[in-house]
Amino acid sequence: MTMKDGLNISEAELRAGHRKRLRERFLSDPAALPDYEVLELALGCVYMRRDNKLLAKRLLARFGSFDGLLSASSEELAQVEECGPAVDSFLVLLREIIARASQSNVQQKRVVTLPDLVEMGRRRLKHCTEEEVWAALLDKQNRLLIFKQIRHGSTDHVFLEPIEVVEIMVKSHASSLVLMHNHPGGTYLPSQEDRALTGRIALALRPLGLFLHDHVIITSDAVFSMMRDCRLK
């Protein structure tokens, strides 16, 4: 207990008062708060009965930035003192909200561009810790029909056959697509296998009048377009 003006004030009441003042400062001028206080406020949604200032500072010290924190694996988070599974679940939720917001924005456009799709893919894949293949399926007017995962792999490999791409395009009534996959913690450059697979997919689609616009490789801080690199003919 703490004595103030002759009254006993519990730690819970002190935390509630601090959190209320922090929230009021945030609502008054969100950009004015330092990163650790913004994170502290967010962590209040995870640990509602705890002082989260020290944990916020530990997480930012360990991962360097919000972007680094969003990219953290479950194993890395578990190494931070007082950071439990609830924080991992909360970050997964944040990543999903960010990815869906980006996809919704593109979905509403009457015509989408390759930069639109690449940014949508980055929001979805840049923080993934295992390789995934996603397809942005387009109609004849270049509107986004669907953006969905085709395959989920390991930390350094994902298997895909061209027939899987053909099947999903036919089922979705798509005319073209942009293929995307990530290289977690690795180089943005395509492997020989990536290059060979891209060519096989393009060839498989061509007789059906379907078209592969691009195959984009995404890392945490870069993207690689095979179309711009003249890998697609």
C-alpha positions in Angstrom: 0.0 0.0 0.0 1.0 3.6 -0.5 -0.2 6.5 1.7 -1.5 9.6 -0.1 -3.5 12.3 1.6 -4.1 9.9 4.5 -5.7 7.2 2.3 -4.4 3.8 1.4 -4.0 3.4 -2.3 -3.5 -0.1 -3.7 -1.0 -1.0 -6.4 -4.0 -1.9 -8.7 -5.4 1.6 -8.2 -2.0 3.2 -9.0 -1.7 1.1 -12.2 -5.3 2.1 -13.2 -4.5 5.8 -12.7 -1.2 5.6 -14.6 -2.9 3.7 -17.5 -5.8 6.2 -17.6 -3.3 9.1 -17.8 -1.3 7.3 -20.5 -4.4 6.7 -22.5 -5.5 10.3 -22.2 -2.0 11.5 -23.4 -2.2 9.1 -26.3 -5.7 10.2 -27.4 -4.6 13.9 -27.1 -1.6 13.4 -29.4 -0.8 9.8 -30.4 2.5 10.8 -32.2 3.9 12.5 -29.1 4.3 9.2 -27.2 7.6 7.4 -27.4 7.5 3.9 -28.8 7.8 2.1 -25.4 4.7 4.0 -24.1 2.6 3.1 -27.2 3.7 -0.5 -26.7 3.0 -0.3 -23.0 -0.6 0.9 -23.8 -1.1 -2.0 -26.3 0.2 -4.5 -23.8 -2.5 -3.4 -21.4 -4.9 -5.3 -23.7 -2.8 -8.5 -22.9 -1.9 -8.0 -19.2 -4.7 -5.8 -17.8 -3.7 -6.2 -14.1 0.0 -5.6 -14.6 2.5 -2.7 -15.0 3.7 -3.2 -18.6 6.3 -0.5 -18.9 9.3 -2.7 -18.2 8.1 -5.4 -20.5 7.6 -2.8 -23.3 11.1 -1.6 -22.9 12.5 -5.1 -22.8 10.7 -6.1 -26.0 11.9 -3.0 -27.9 15.4 -3.4 -26.6 15.4 -7.0 -27.8 13.8 -6.5 -31.2 14.8 -3.0 -32.0 11.5 -1.6 -33.4 7.8 -2.4 -33.8 8.6 -4.0 -37.2 11.2 -6.2 -35.5 8.8 -7.1 -32.8 6.1 -8.1 -35.3 8.6 -10.4 -37.0 9.6 -12.1 -33.7 9.0 -15.8 -33.5 7.3 -17.6 -30.6 10.7 -18.9 -29.5 12.3 -15.5 -29.6 9.5 -13.9 -27.6 9.7 -16.7 -25.0 13.3 -15.6 -24.2 12.1 -12.2 -23.0 11.5 -12.0 -19.3 7.8 -11.8 -18.3 6.7 -12.2 -21.9 4.2 -15.1 -22.0 2.2 -16.8 -24.8 -0.5 -14.2 -24.6 1.9 -11.6 -26.1 2.6 -14.0 -29.0 -1.1 -14.4 -29.6 -1.6 -10.7 -29.5 1.1 -10.1 -32.1 -0.4 -12.7 -34.4 -3.7 -10.9 -34.1 -2.1 -7.6 -34.9 -0.3 -9.1 -38.0 -3.6 -10.5 -39.2 -5.4 -7.2 -38.8 -2.7 -5.3 -40.7 -2.7 -7.9 -43.5 -6.5 -7.9 -43.8 -6.7 -4.1 -43.9 -4.2 -4.0 -46.8 -6.1 -6.8 -48.6 -9.4 -5.0 -48.1 -8.0 -1.8 -49.5 -6.9 -3.6 -52.7 -10.1 -5.6 -53.0 -12.1 -2.4 -53.2 -10.1 -1.0 -56.2 -11.7 -1.2 -59.6 -8.3 -1.9 -61.2 -5.3 -2.9 -59.2 -1.6 -2.4 -60.1 1.4 -4.6 -59.4 2.6 -2.2 -56.7 -0.8 -2.6 -55.0 -0.5 -6.3 -55.0 3.2 -6.4 -53.9 2.4 -4.1 -50.9 -0.5 -6.4 -50.0 1.8 -9.4 -50.2 4.4 -7.6 -48.0 1.8 -7.0 -45.3 0.9 -10.6 -45.4 4.3 -12.3 -45.7 7.1 -10.1 -44.5 6.7 -11.2 -40.8 6.1 -14.9 -41.5 8.7 -17.2 -40.0 8.0 -20.1 -42.4 7.8 -20.1 -46.2 4.3 -19.7 -47.7 3.1 -19.4 -51.2 0.1 -17.0 -51.9 -1.7 -16.2 -55.1 -3.4 -12.9 -56.0 -6.0 -14.0 -58.5 -7.4 -11.4 -61.0 -10.3 -11.2 -63.4 -10.1 -9.9 -67.0 -10.5 -6.3 -65.8 -7.5 -6.8 -63.4 -9.7 -6.7 -60.3 -8.6 -8.7 -57.4 -10.9 -11.8 -57.0 -9.1 -13.5 -54.1 -5.8 -13.5 -52.3 -5.2 -16.9 -50.7 -2.5 -19.2 -49.5 -1.7 -22.1 -51.8 1.1 -23.8 -49.7 2.7 -23.6 -46.3 6.2 -24.9 -45.9 9.2 -24.9 -43.5 11.7 -22.2 -42.6 13.6 -22.6 -45.8 11.5 -24.6 -48.3 8.0 -24.8 -49.7 6.8 -27.4 -52.3 4.5 -26.4 -55.1 3.5 -28.0 -58.4 2.1 -26.0 -61.4 -1.0 -28.1 -61.5 -2.0 -26.6 -58.1 -1.8 -23.1 -59.5 -3.9 -24.2 -62.6 -6.6 -25.8 -60.4 -7.0 -22.8 -58.1 -7.2 -20.4 -61.1 -9.9 -22.5 -62.8 -11.9 -22.9 -59.6 -11.8 -19.2 -59.0 -12.6 -18.2 -62.6 -9.4 -16.1 -62.7 -7.7 -14.9 -65.9 -4.3 -14.1 -64.4 -2.4 -14.1 -61.2 0.6 -12.7 -59.3 2.4 -15.4 -57.3 4.2 -14.5 -54.1 6.3 -16.3 -51.6 8.6 -15.3 -48.7 12.1 -16.1 -47.8 12.2 -15.9 -43.9 15.5 -14.4 -42.7 17.1 -15.1 -46.0 18.1 -13.5 -49.3 15.5 -11.9 -51.5 17.1 -13.5 -54.6 15.4 -16.4 -56.2 16.9 -19.9 -56.0 17.4 -22.0 -59.1 14.3 -24.0 -57.9 12.3 -20.7 -57.7 13.3 -19.8 -61.3 12.6 -23.2 -62.7 9.1 -23.4 -61.0 8.2 -19.9 -62.3 8.9 -21.0 -65.8 7.0 -24.3 -65.4 3.9 -22.4 -64.1 3.9 -19.9 -66.9 4.1 -22.7 -69.5 1.3 -24.7 -67.8 -1.0 -21.7 -67.9 -0.3 -20.5 -71.4 -2.3 -23.2 -73.3 -5.4 -22.4 -71.1 -5.2 -18.7 -72.0 -4.2 -17.9 -68.4 -1.4 -15.6 -67.5 1.2 -15.2 -64.8 2.0 -11.5 -64.3 4.8 -12.0 -61.9 6.4 -14.1 -59.2 7.4 -11.9 -56.3 9.8 -13.0 -53.5 9.3 -11.2 -50.2 11.7 -10.8 -47.2 11.4 -8.7 -44.1 13.0 -5.7 -45.8 13.0 -6.3 -49.6 11.1 -7.7 -52.6 12.2 -9.3 -55.8 10.1 -9.2 -59.0 10.9 -11.9 -61.5 9.1 -9.9 -64.2 11.4 -6.9 -63.6 14.3 -9.2 -63.6 13.2 -10.6 -67.0 12.7 -14.1 -65.7 9.2 -14.2 -67.2 8.9 -14.3 -70.9 
